[in-house]
Amino acid sequence: MKYIPSLVPAIALFVALPATAQPVDIARGRALAETWCVTCHVIDRDQATSVPIGPPPFPELADNPDTTPERLASFMRMPHPPMPDMSLTNSEVNDLVGYIQSLKQ
């Protein structure tokens, strides 16, 4: 087999992607945030309603360089009090993470 250097990065990227990767639906992520998160978190930069002190605002999470998509997804998949068990599917978690990341400035 002949080595083709220009194909190596493309092949490496293809192999690194999960087989079930689906496009992220930012609008669905926002809808999930409005359903599950808005009573405890500020979910966007223009939210006028008040929330309890403590839970981090989504824009703050998005702007924090330590808050990676992987960390957010892991946090949502392992709920803990006072956060409810939302029983989100992987696709829903990815959409919600995508929405939070879309708030990054």
C-alpha positions, 0 to 999 in steps of 0.5 A: 500500500502506498503512503499518501501524506495528504490523506493522513489528516483527513483519515485521522479526523474521520476516525476521531469522529463518533460513528453516531455524530449528529448535527447539533440543533441549537433551537432544540437546545434552547427549547430544552433550556426553556423547559428544564433550566430557566427556573434555576439558571439564567439561560441567555444574555437577555433574560429578565426573570430572576433565578436563585443565587448559585446556579451558574448562568449559561452565558458565564458557563459559555465564556469560561474556558474551563467549561468544555463541551465534554465537561458540560455533557458529562455534568448533564448526564450525571445529575445531582441535587438540587439539579433534577434527573432530566433523563435527556437522550444523548442527542438532547444533551448535545443540543443543550450543550450546543446551545450553551456553547452558542452563547460564547462571546 
